Structures are given as C-alpha cells and as structure tokens.
Amino acid sequence: MNTISQKLIKKYNVPAPRYTSYPTVPLWSDDLNERGWVSLVKKAYEDFGDKEGVTLYLHLPYCESLCTYCGCNKRITKNHAVETPYITAIMNEWDVYLKIFEGKPKLAGIHLGGGTPTFFSPDSLQEMLSFIIDSSEVMPDAEFSFEGHPNNTTRGHLQTLFDLGFRRVSYGIQDFNLDVQKAIHRIQPFERVKEATDVAREIGYESVNFDLIYGLPHQTIETISETFEKVAELKPDRIAFYSYAHLPAAFPAQKSFEQYLPKESEKRVLYERGKEILSKMGYMEVGMDHFSLINDPLYLAKLNKTLHRNFMGYTTSPSKILIGLGNSSISDVYYGYAQNTKEVDLYKEQISLGHFAISKGHIMSKEDIKTRNLILQLICNQEAQWDFCYYSLLGKNNWDKLKIFKEEGLLEFDATGIKIKAKGLPFIRNICMVFDLRMQAKESEKFGFSKSI
C-alpha cells in the first residue's frame, strides 16, 4: 500500500474548498437581484442552450431520520403531506425559467438529490418529472440520474423513474460496518443494499453508483477492508469514496461521535487502503475520490480529457447551463451563479408569488472565468495550460508556493502550464488554492471549509 508522508499531511491538512465552483459559495454576495439573474440565464441560453442544452438539479430535502454525519441541506419529518406543496413549488419554479427560455428548452440531463429523493412517493416524482420532461425537448444523449437511500428505494421508485428515462442510480452506502452505521445513525443491512442493487439492474438501469465515506467514527483498516469485500460482491459501476467533512459548528449532530473519529494521521491511510483494494478490483481512479470500471463513460471521458465537474460532482455532460430547482439548490450558468434560499417555507412563498428565491449569487468577471477554467482543468485532468502573462498576476508569494510544491515533488510547471504528479493528487485542493485570489483576501477558516485531506 502506498503511503503519503505524514509530514506533508500535517502541513497541508487545512480547511480548503472542494472547488465545485469558482469562486466558492461563501464568497458570493447577496446583492444579485432577479433582473440580473434573468439576464445571466438569457445570455447563457443564447450562447450555449441550443448546442449543449440545459441540465437540471432538483433538490428534494426531506428525510425520515437524521444521519448524524450528514452535511447536506435537509428537513427531517415522517409527515409525507409535505410532498405535494413542495413538488408544486418545484414545478412553478421551472415554469418561471420556461418563460425566460421562450419555448421548449433542450434538456441534457436531470439529477435528483437531497435529502432523500425517494422520500417522495413514485406518484409524486412522476407528477413533478412528467411536467418538466413534457415541457422540454429531451436530447438523445440526455442523462437522468437520482440518489436513493437503500432502505426506502422501492421497486416502484425504480420502475417509475426508469419509465421516465432514468438510467443511473446512486446509493448512499457510506460503510457496511454495523458499529459505524450505529454511530452515524444509518443502519442499512448488506442484504437490503444487495436487493436495491439487483432490482435496479433487473429493471434495466445501466449504471449503479455507490457513495462511500472514509474518516467516519469507528472506522479502521479492518472495517474498511470488510466494507470493500462486500462492495466487491455487488460490483457497482462507479464508486465515490469521499472524505468525511467534520464541521460540528455547522452540523451539531456530528458532535455525538467526535471521540470515535480516526486520528488525522490514520484517516488518509483508510483512503489509501480503499484505493488499493479498488485497484485490485479493476476500478480506475477518475478524479478526487472517484473511481469507475474501465469501460465506464466517466473513465473514458477522463482519458479523452472531456471530463467535467460541477456541483453534482464529476460528469460527462458538457452543458454549461445547470439550473437548480428547490430550496438551497445552486445554479451555474457559466456567466454567473445563484443559490436559492435554504428555508423551505420562504422558498415556497417566493416561488408562489412568481419570483425566484435567490439568496446569494455571483457574476463572473473575465478573470474569474479564466481562473475557473484553470482550476477545472486541474481538478479534472490534473494539468492545465496557462497564459503566463496573466498568471504573473499571482504575485511572488503564490509563485513561491508553487515552487515549494515543485520541490516537494507534488507538481511541475513552466511558462506554458502546470501538471500535478501522482504524489501531488492528495493535495490537489491545496494546489488549487494558490490560484484562488478571491479567497486569499479572506481567511479560509472563517468559511467553514472541511480539511483538504
């Protein structure tokens, strides 16, 4: 098993963005008004909509119980009467966007996230999605996917979504060890996960993804190995092996298991062990914490340097227009970003009045676009070309940081570009921070980023 210098881990394990956007969300402002947002959406749709289409992210925030590790925006309830008012708001919000598009937009993809999308009944999901699909022109290569909780994703959910065009499902597994599951309040037996996986494949789903997390309470080399032995039995097409983000100030439930978390010196070893097992199982490393089988479109996009990354993670979709529907959802329309209010009731109220429910956003400058493209290349391809004259604006301090990374064997660079070495991949978030001029004017700790390693 490859090991990383503990000295480097200690040095670089600092709060850092995951760079699903640039600038990162905490740096956005609350002065983006509705008129400004409409202008950005129109411009992006005029420039990219016809060729690349529009991708939708639908945030469905409800869960029946709290998973104590979770850092997502969620609402805990067993009252399913919340379904109808919420999907009505989603449809009304989409209707506001349809007025901007002035016709049926080309639909490149849909992703359902949460929360727990399968908290909603198959009938509720069908009503909401049928409205969206019927009002759009679905592109031939459109990709529809959803996140499912193995405990409540039924055959009815899988069949209904399949009939609507969904071909990818992602199950939140996290870990198969019972002690870990008890600590994070997410008990889901292997047999239930196997059933959910088998039914999806029986129905015809082309891709099954598992989300796993390292750094959880009670995890050890032995428990990680046991988890991956079970994963090997089910052979998902893609695996996301995320670093647990411990942010108890923002998510107080995480305090319940603090004393059982692996030490920082142990955490990366868990990842390296998982990575080693995945390699033996035939999985290829795609990007930060992501793996897929060698014939998966995600890995092929990696080889072809067409891989993309946005708020939904790594994707093969080239669409520059991502519209987020639902509370807390984020939209990325190339020329700017917007995030909806996190409060469900306020979101529904604003939408019911025919308005957007934007709480913050950012309008991209030319420099922002250049920097985003460079960071995106690093995150997806581990290399990037640059305009040396432009990046001379980084300043001596940042060039000195790059030189130190180079001396440590983490990367190489010259007047034409930069390439991250294999040794540097665990520190890619730290490397990207060198180019984050907007954040450098602030203190990264104040924004509540998780640690980078």
BATILUM-494030 format. One line per field, with one value per residue (C-alpha): chain; x, y, z; residue number from 1. Coordinates in nm, 4 decimals, always signed. Each point is the difference from the previous one (the first is absolute). Layout:
<atoms>
cadena	A;...
xx	X;...
yy	Y;...
zz	Z;...
num	NUM;...
</atoms>
This chain:
<atoms>
cadena	A;A;A;A;A;A;A;A;A;A;A;A;A;A;A;A;A;A;A;A;A;A;A;A;A;A;A;A;A;A;A;A;A;A;A;A;A;A;A;A;A;A;A;A;A;A;A;A;A;A;A;A;A;A;A;A;A;A;A;A;A;A;A;A;A;A;A;A;A;A;A;A;A;A;A;A;A;A;A;A;A;A;A;A;A;A;A;A;A;A;A;A;A;A;A;A;A;A;A;A;A;A;A;A;A;A;A;A;A;A;A;A;A;A;A;A;A;A;A;A;A;A;A;A;A;A;A;A;A;A;A;A;A;A;A;A;A;A;A;A;A;A;A;A;A;A;A;A;A;A;A;A;A;A;A;A;A;A;A;A;A;A;A;A;A;A;A;A;A;A;A;A;A;A;A;A;A;A;A;A;A;A;A;A;A;A;A;A;A;A;A;A;A;A;A;A;A;A;A;A;A;A;A;A;A;A;A;A;A;A;A;A;A;A;A;A;A;A;A;A;A;A;A;A;A;A;A;A;A;A;A;A;A;A;A;A;A;A;A;A;A;A;A;A;A;A;A;A;A;A;A;A;A;A;A;A;A;A;A;A;A;A;A;A;A;A;A;A;A;A;A;A;A;A;A;A;A;A;A;A;A;A;A;A;A;A;A;A;A;A;A;A;A;A;A;A;A;A;A;A;A;A;A;A;A;A;A;A;A;A;A;A;A;A;A;A;A;A;A;A;A;A;A;A;A;A;A;A;A;A;A;A;A;A;A;A;A;A;A;A;A;A;A;A;A;A;A;A;A;A;A;A;A;A;A;A;A;A;A;A;A;A;A;A;A;A;A;A;A;A;A;A;A;A;A;A;A;A;A;A;A;A;A;A;A;A;A;A;A;A;A;A;A;A;A;A;A;A;A;A;A;A;A;A;A;A;A;A;A;A;A;A;A;A;A;A;A;A;A;A;A;A;A;A;A;A;A;A;A;A;A;A;A;A;A;A;A;A;A;A;A;A;A;A;A;A;A;A;A;A;A;A;A
xx	+0.0000;+0.1339;+0.0461;+0.0165;+0.2460;-0.1613;+0.2030;-0.1744;-0.3407;+0.0526;+0.1187;-0.2794;-0.3006;-0.1611;-0.3499;-0.0409;-0.2838;-0.0974;-0.0167;-0.3335;-0.0083;+0.2291;-0.0358;-0.1206;-0.3479;+0.1046;+0.1505;-0.3242;-0.2029;-0.3668;-0.0339;-0.0871;-0.3540;-0.2596;+0.0503;+0.3737;-0.0548;-0.2482;+0.2558;+0.2704;-0.2302;-0.1110;+0.3568;+0.1137;-0.3015;+0.0565;+0.3683;-0.0139;-0.3599;-0.0561;+0.3202;+0.0508;-0.3462;-0.0974;+0.0759;-0.2296;+0.0767;-0.3095;+0.0572;-0.2460;+0.0871;-0.2146;+0.1272;-0.1868;+0.2955;+0.3225;+0.3317;+0.2296;+0.3010;-0.1961;+0.0950;-0.2763;-0.2959;-0.2844;-0.3280;-0.0873;-0.3642;-0.2186;-0.2912;-0.0365;-0.2631;+0.2968;+0.0450;-0.2758;+0.0741;+0.3684;-0.0284;-0.2519;+0.2661;+0.2578;-0.2352;-0.0828;+0.3686;+0.0653;-0.2888;+0.1768;+0.3077;-0.2123;-0.1114;+0.3665;+0.0719;-0.3059;-0.0679;+0.0920;+0.3622;+0.2252;+0.0410;+0.3463;-0.0541;-0.1812;+0.1455;-0.2078;+0.1870;-0.0829;-0.0842;-0.1509;-0.1657;-0.1666;-0.1722;-0.2468;-0.2474;+0.0309;-0.3222;+0.1353;+0.3244;-0.1888;-0.2236;+0.2924;+0.2312;-0.2675;-0.0719;+0.3676;+0.0611;-0.3188;+0.0934;+0.3483;+0.1665;+0.1962;+0.3338;+0.0858;+0.2975;-0.1676;+0.1057;-0.2536;+0.1237;-0.1139;+0.1253;-0.1745;+0.0014;+0.0173;-0.2449;-0.2855;+0.0721;-0.2734;-0.0584;-0.2748;+0.2487;+0.2469;-0.2617;-0.1704;+0.3267;+0.1223;-0.3192;+0.0695;+0.3454;+0.2257;+0.2889;+0.2396;-0.0553;+0.2360;-0.0407;+0.1333;+0.1808;+0.2656;+0.1202;-0.1208;+0.1388;-0.2797;+0.1890;+0.0629;-0.3624;-0.1263;+0.2276;-0.1206;-0.3634;-0.0271;-0.0549;-0.0489;+0.0761;+0.2065;-0.2978;-0.2127;+0.2708;+0.0389;-0.3741;-0.0132;+0.2982;-0.1337;-0.3460;+0.1501;+0.2010;-0.2948;-0.2150;+0.2703;+0.2055;+0.3268;+0.2062;-0.0059;+0.2171;+0.0957;+0.0922;+0.2468;+0.1677;+0.3333;+0.0810;-0.3259;-0.0186;+0.1276;+0.1556;+0.3253;+0.2092;-0.1863;-0.3504;+0.0853;+0.1309;-0.3181;-0.2165;+0.1805;-0.0296;-0.3763;+0.0234;+0.1889;-0.2964;-0.2315;+0.2509;-0.1506;+0.0971;+0.1219;+0.1204;+0.0370;+0.2307;-0.0379;+0.1920;-0.2270;-0.0401;-0.0085;-0.1679;-0.1820;-0.0455;-0.2239;-0.1427;-0.0293;-0.1067;+0.3590;+0.1063;-0.1639;+0.2874;+0.3025;+0.1881;-0.0225;+0.1415;+0.3289;+0.3046;+0.1095;+0.3122;-0.2237;-0.2644;+0.1979;+0.1232;-0.3637;-0.0343;+0.3219;-0.1158;-0.3322;+0.1733;+0.2325;-0.2930;-0.1909;+0.3005;+0.0165;-0.3743;+0.0537;-0.1111;+0.1769;+0.0560;-0.1962;+0.0561;-0.0106;-0.1492;-0.1751;+0.0482;-0.1680;+0.0331;+0.2331;-0.2780;-0.2164;-0.0708;+0.1383;+0.3438;-0.0085;-0.0713;+0.3012;+0.2196;-0.1415;+0.0402;-0.3707;-0.0794;-0.1956;-0.0687;-0.2793;-0.2125;-0.1149;+0.3580;+0.1816;-0.2092;+0.0278;-0.2522;+0.1526;-0.3009;+0.0978;-0.3524;-0.0893;-0.3308;-0.0689;-0.3629;-0.1086;+0.1119;+0.3783;+0.0634;+0.2766;-0.0066;+0.3101;-0.0579;+0.3663;-0.0269;-0.1183;-0.1314;-0.3083;-0.1105;-0.3580;-0.0914;+0.0531;-0.3288;-0.2719;-0.2938;+0.1656;+0.0903;-0.3605;-0.1317;+0.2286;-0.0742;-0.3764;+0.0243;+0.1585;+0.3500;+0.3306;+0.1118;+0.3636;+0.1914;+0.3489;+0.1935;+0.2990;+0.0534;+0.3180;+0.2727;+0.2323;+0.2710;-0.2415;-0.0748;+0.3704;+0.0719;-0.3019;+0.1114;+0.3495;-0.1241;-0.2493;+0.2821;+0.2046;-0.2919;-0.0969;+0.3279;+0.2669;+0.1631;-0.0747;+0.1342;+0.0295;+0.0691;+0.3242;-0.0501;-0.3392;+0.1196;+0.2903;-0.2761;+0.0118;+0.2747;+0.3301;-0.1549;-0.2081;+0.2870;+0.2081;-0.2744;+0.0063;+0.3782;-0.0310;-0.2573;+0.2462;+0.2909;-0.2160;-0.0624;-0.3715;-0.0103;+0.1995;-0.0574;+0.1532;-0.0984;-0.2689;-0.1792;-0.0095;-0.0276;-0.0762;+0.2002;-0.1451;+0.1598;-0.1840;-0.3529;-0.0947;+0.0885;-0.1875;-0.2327;+0.3030;+0.1542;-0.3195;-0.0015;+0.3163;-0.2116;-0.2934;+0.0767;-0.3492;+0.0288;+0.3535;-0.1373;-0.1988;+0.0752;-0.1047;-0.0712;-0.2818;-0.2005;-0.0262;+0.1714;+0.0806;+0.3651;+0.1660;+0.1269
yy	+0.0000;+0.3431;+0.2316;+0.3771;+0.1922;+0.0792;+0.3198;+0.1134;-0.1044;+0.1996;+0.2999;+0.0059;-0.1391;+0.3415;+0.1349;+0.0150;+0.0240;-0.3042;+0.2312;-0.1062;+0.3676;+0.2971;+0.2290;-0.2257;+0.0492;+0.1807;+0.2767;+0.0728;+0.3059;+0.0626;+0.2892;-0.2038;+0.1113;-0.1763;+0.2220;-0.0679;-0.3742;-0.0054;+0.1843;-0.2573;-0.2940;+0.1525;+0.0650;-0.3517;-0.1551;+0.2063;-0.0982;-0.3671;-0.1202;-0.1184;-0.2042;-0.1267;+0.0198;+0.0553;-0.2305;+0.0045;-0.0718;-0.0504;+0.0279;-0.2140;+0.0757;-0.2328;-0.3003;-0.2200;-0.0183;+0.1908;-0.1502;+0.1652;+0.0314;+0.1828;+0.3488;+0.0385;+0.2361;-0.2185;+0.0033;-0.2897;-0.1109;-0.3068;+0.2134;-0.0710;+0.2703;+0.2282;-0.1630;+0.1695;+0.3634;-0.0528;-0.1589;+0.2721;+0.2581;-0.1863;-0.0009;+0.3679;+0.0887;-0.1886;+0.1897;+0.3282;-0.1240;-0.1114;+0.3601;+0.1013;-0.2714;+0.1001;-0.3494;-0.3589;-0.0112;-0.2860;-0.2206;-0.1551;-0.1604;-0.0214;-0.0905;-0.0489;+0.0691;+0.0623;-0.0585;-0.3260;+0.0162;-0.3359;+0.1493;+0.1156;-0.2564;-0.1327;+0.1850;+0.3319;-0.0448;-0.0923;+0.3072;+0.2359;-0.1564;-0.0484;+0.3725;+0.0819;-0.2566;+0.0815;+0.3689;-0.0741;-0.1500;-0.2927;-0.0358;-0.3481;-0.0408;+0.1545;-0.1551;-0.0355;-0.1124;-0.0003;-0.0591;-0.2764;-0.1164;-0.3821;-0.0270;+0.1791;-0.0304;-0.2389;-0.1885;+0.2546;+0.2870;-0.1748;-0.0996;+0.3410;+0.1874;-0.2503;+0.0500;+0.3759;-0.0507;-0.0406;-0.2400;+0.0800;-0.0441;+0.0920;-0.1703;+0.1588;-0.2897;+0.1823;-0.3172;-0.3563;-0.0384;-0.0118;+0.2002;+0.2757;-0.0076;+0.0277;+0.2970;+0.1909;-0.1097;-0.1662;-0.3726;-0.1749;-0.3734;-0.1353;-0.2111;+0.3125;+0.1695;-0.3146;-0.0145;+0.3667;-0.0545;-0.3219;+0.1473;+0.3045;-0.2222;-0.2316;+0.2953;+0.1183;+0.2722;+0.0389;+0.1335;-0.0491;+0.2251;-0.0450;+0.2916;-0.0968;+0.2167;-0.0321;+0.1644;-0.1010;-0.1017;-0.3510;-0.0496;-0.1952;-0.1673;-0.3212;+0.1487;+0.1797;-0.3274;-0.1802;+0.2704;-0.0322;-0.3784;+0.0503;+0.2668;-0.2516;-0.2382;+0.2622;+0.1531;+0.3486;+0.1800;+0.3096;+0.0675;+0.3325;-0.0375;+0.3319;+0.1495;+0.0540;+0.3738;+0.0625;+0.3373;-0.0240;+0.3761;-0.0159;-0.3489;-0.0549;-0.3650;-0.0792;+0.0718;-0.3250;-0.2142;+0.2308;-0.2202;-0.2967;+0.1667;-0.1303;+0.2130;+0.2325;-0.2136;-0.3055;+0.1496;+0.0139;-0.3545;-0.1114;+0.1611;-0.1537;-0.3424;+0.0440;+0.1236;-0.3012;-0.2414;+0.1822;-0.0247;-0.3765;-0.0169;+0.1626;+0.3554;+0.2988;+0.3277;+0.2739;+0.3061;+0.1126;-0.2950;-0.1457;-0.3387;-0.1917;-0.3189;+0.0293;-0.0002;+0.2564;+0.3259;+0.1962;-0.1592;+0.0298;+0.3719;+0.0170;-0.1573;+0.2290;+0.3083;+0.0796;-0.0558;+0.2805;+0.0883;+0.2023;+0.0031;-0.3549;-0.1289;-0.1467;-0.0361;-0.0726;+0.2737;+0.3030;+0.2221;+0.3447;+0.0612;-0.1693;+0.1148;-0.0850;-0.0364;-0.0226;+0.1524;+0.0488;-0.1182;+0.1638;+0.1099;+0.0442;+0.1750;+0.0605;+0.3785;-0.0198;-0.2018;+0.0165;-0.1894;-0.0287;+0.0725;-0.2940;+0.0552;-0.2230;+0.2223;+0.3156;-0.1816;-0.1107;+0.3470;+0.1776;-0.2485;+0.0237;+0.3734;-0.0705;+0.1026;-0.1775;-0.0850;+0.1037;+0.0691;+0.0569;-0.0094;+0.1144;+0.1623;-0.1264;+0.2384;-0.0890;-0.0782;-0.2245;-0.1984;-0.0484;-0.1127;-0.2324;-0.1643;-0.0568;-0.1463;-0.2163;-0.1381;-0.0809;-0.1690;-0.2045;-0.0569;+0.0746;+0.2326;+0.3374;+0.2414;+0.3642;+0.3458;+0.0709;+0.3758;-0.0280;-0.2295;+0.2286;+0.1892;-0.2740;+0.1867;-0.1136;-0.1690;-0.2358;-0.0761;-0.0864;-0.2413;-0.1699;-0.0298;-0.1682;-0.2449;-0.0714;-0.0535;-0.2419;-0.2030;+0.0777;+0.1779;+0.1490;+0.3206;+0.2279;+0.2991;-0.1981;-0.1875;-0.2177;-0.3744;-0.1673;-0.3156;-0.3161;+0.0939;+0.3316;-0.1321;-0.0162;+0.3696;+0.1219;+0.2226;+0.1680;+0.0542;+0.1539;+0.2469;+0.1584;+0.1320;+0.1036;+0.3704;+0.0826;-0.2239;+0.1114;+0.3374;-0.1811;-0.2652;-0.3461;-0.1126;+0.2516;-0.1639;-0.3417;-0.2040;-0.3617;-0.0987;-0.0839;-0.3514
zz	+0.0000;-0.0970;+0.2921;+0.0041;+0.2091;+0.3347;-0.0034;-0.3202;+0.1326;+0.3179;-0.2009;-0.2574;+0.1893;+0.0306;-0.0764;-0.3787;-0.2546;-0.2061;-0.3028;-0.1416;-0.0987;-0.0284;+0.1842;+0.2808;+0.1469;+0.3220;-0.2133;-0.1831;+0.0926;+0.0739;-0.2451;-0.3127;-0.0833;-0.2118;-0.3034;+0.0054;+0.0267;-0.2887;-0.2132;+0.0784;-0.0747;-0.3310;-0.1136;+0.0888;-0.1719;-0.3144;-0.0090;+0.1028;+0.0305;-0.3557;-0.0237;+0.3543;+0.1523;+0.3624;+0.2917;+0.3035;+0.3634;+0.2171;+0.3739;+0.1966;+0.3636;+0.2092;+0.1997;+0.2468;+0.2403;+0.0604;-0.1066;+0.2525;-0.2335;-0.2706;-0.1147;-0.2588;+0.0171;+0.1291;+0.1897;+0.2313;+0.0045;-0.0342;-0.1184;-0.3707;-0.0361;-0.0744;-0.3403;-0.1993;+0.0988;-0.0683;-0.3427;-0.0905;+0.0840;-0.2114;-0.2989;+0.0473;+0.0186;-0.3230;-0.1564;+0.0820;-0.1873;-0.2953;-0.0440;-0.0309;-0.2570;-0.2055;-0.1260;+0.0716;+0.1192;-0.1007;+0.3060;+0.0416;+0.3373;+0.3320;+0.3373;+0.3143;+0.3237;+0.3610;+0.2685;-0.1125;-0.3434;+0.0626;+0.3060;-0.2655;-0.1288;-0.3556;-0.0876;+0.1291;-0.1919;-0.3158;+0.0208;+0.0469;-0.2570;-0.2652;+0.0135;-0.0494;-0.2730;-0.1932;-0.0056;-0.1369;-0.3045;+0.1413;-0.1798;-0.1383;+0.2343;+0.3064;+0.3305;+0.2823;+0.3426;+0.3608;+0.3533;+0.1887;+0.3609;-0.0115;+0.2901;-0.1758;-0.3710;-0.1095;-0.3214;-0.0630;+0.0194;-0.2273;-0.2591;-0.0060;-0.0460;-0.2598;-0.2007;+0.0079;-0.1504;+0.3047;-0.0562;+0.2871;+0.3717;+0.2826;+0.3369;+0.3175;+0.1671;+0.2078;+0.1793;+0.0577;+0.3531;+0.2588;+0.2659;-0.2527;-0.1146;+0.3573;+0.0703;-0.3071;+0.0496;-0.3404;+0.0392;-0.3327;-0.0205;-0.2880;-0.1065;-0.0498;-0.2062;-0.2089;-0.0627;-0.1066;-0.2304;-0.1513;-0.0650;-0.1723;-0.2332;-0.0579;-0.1084;-0.2392;+0.1673;-0.1873;+0.2889;+0.3759;+0.2156;+0.3659;+0.2259;+0.2732;+0.2635;+0.1790;+0.3318;+0.1710;+0.3681;+0.0838;-0.3440;-0.0122;-0.2679;+0.0813;-0.0275;-0.3248;-0.1424;+0.1041;-0.1576;-0.3315;+0.0100;+0.0032;-0.2710;-0.2152;+0.0188;-0.1525;-0.2460;-0.0486;-0.3194;+0.1820;+0.3522;+0.1768;+0.3014;+0.1786;+0.2872;+0.2999;+0.0619;+0.3739;+0.0539;+0.3354;+0.0270;-0.3071;+0.0621;+0.3788;-0.0321;-0.0963;+0.3590;+0.1117;-0.1279;+0.0082;+0.2472;-0.2374;-0.3119;-0.1445;+0.0708;-0.2794;-0.0464;-0.0526;-0.2269;-0.3239;+0.0600;-0.0155;-0.3425;-0.1289;+0.1155;-0.1766;-0.3137;+0.0033;+0.0235;-0.2744;-0.2309;+0.0545;-0.0721;-0.3402;+0.0787;-0.1515;+0.1817;-0.1756;+0.2152;+0.3598;+0.1899;-0.3078;-0.1663;-0.2814;-0.1989;-0.2966;-0.2621;+0.1808;-0.1895;+0.2963;-0.0334;-0.3788;+0.0406;+0.2308;-0.2686;-0.2698;+0.2212;-0.0327;+0.3677;+0.1661;+0.3633;+0.1539;+0.3146;-0.0737;-0.0140;-0.2993;-0.3133;-0.3706;-0.0807;-0.1747;+0.0771;+0.1228;+0.1301;+0.3266;+0.1466;+0.3626;+0.1074;+0.3629;+0.3268;+0.0410;-0.3567;-0.2002;-0.3630;-0.2161;-0.3333;-0.0949;+0.0338;+0.3585;+0.2914;+0.2201;+0.3090;+0.1194;+0.3592;+0.2333;+0.1841;-0.1471;+0.0977;-0.1312;-0.3207;-0.0557;+0.0817;-0.2467;-0.2763;+0.0603;-0.0746;-0.3379;+0.1085;+0.0323;+0.3536;-0.0339;+0.3208;-0.1403;-0.3247;-0.1999;-0.3393;-0.1660;-0.1132;-0.2889;+0.2548;+0.1916;-0.3163;-0.0744;+0.3539;+0.0082;-0.3239;+0.1360;+0.3289;-0.1912;-0.2159;+0.3091;+0.1762;-0.3092;-0.1854;+0.2629;-0.2491;-0.1543;-0.2558;+0.0913;-0.1276;+0.1812;-0.0234;+0.1708;+0.2724;+0.0735;+0.1815;+0.2613;+0.1764;+0.1470;+0.3042;-0.2143;-0.2363;+0.3048;+0.1116;-0.3417;+0.0210;+0.3403;-0.1398;-0.2820;+0.2399;+0.1988;-0.3151;-0.0156;-0.3370;-0.2832;-0.1934;-0.2601;-0.2112;-0.1840;+0.2739;+0.3088;+0.0624;+0.3319;+0.0670;+0.1517;+0.3319;-0.0129;-0.0617;+0.3708;+0.0242;-0.3068;+0.2041;+0.1572;-0.3423;-0.1356;+0.2886;-0.1425;-0.2880;+0.2182;+0.0176;+0.1255;+0.3025;+0.0792;+0.0985;+0.2687;+0.2599;-0.1193;+0.3582;+0.0382;-0.2802;+0.1650;-0.2724;+0.0810;+0.0233;-0.3291;+0.0749
num	1;2;3;4;5;6;7;8;9;10;11;12;13;14;15;16;17;18;19;20;21;22;23;24;25;26;27;28;29;30;31;32;33;34;35;36;37;38;39;40;41;42;43;44;45;46;47;48;49;50;51;52;53;54;55;56;57;58;59;60;61;62;63;64;65;66;67;68;69;70;71;72;73;74;75;76;77;78;79;80;81;82;83;84;85;86;87;88;89;90;91;92;93;94;95;96;97;98;99;100;101;102;103;104;105;106;107;108;109;110;111;112;113;114;115;116;117;118;119;120;121;122;123;124;125;126;127;128;129;130;131;132;133;134;135;136;137;138;139;140;141;142;143;144;145;146;147;148;149;150;151;152;153;154;155;156;157;158;159;160;161;162;163;164;165;166;167;168;169;170;171;172;173;174;175;176;177;178;179;180;181;182;183;184;185;186;187;188;189;190;191;192;193;194;195;196;197;198;199;200;201;202;203;204;205;206;207;208;209;210;211;212;213;214;215;216;217;218;219;220;221;222;223;224;225;226;227;228;229;230;231;232;233;234;235;236;237;238;239;240;241;242;243;244;245;246;247;248;249;250;251;252;253;254;255;256;257;258;259;260;261;262;263;264;265;266;267;268;269;270;271;272;273;274;275;276;277;278;279;280;281;282;283;284;285;286;287;288;289;290;291;292;293;294;295;296;297;298;299;300;301;302;303;304;305;306;307;308;309;310;311;312;313;314;315;316;317;318;319;320;321;322;323;324;325;326;327;328;329;330;331;332;333;334;335;336;337;338;339;340;341;342;343;344;345;346;347;348;349;350;351;352;353;354;355;356;357;358;359;360;361;362;363;364;365;366;367;368;369;370;371;372;373;374;375;376;377;378;379;380;381;382;383;384;385;386;387;388;389;390;391;392;393;394;395;396;397;398;399;400;401;402;403;404;405;406;407;408;409;410;411;412;413;414;415;416;417;418;419;420;421;422;423;424;425;426;427;428;429;430;431;432;433;434;435;436;437;438;439;440;441;442;443;444;445;446;447;448;449;450;451;452;453
</atoms>
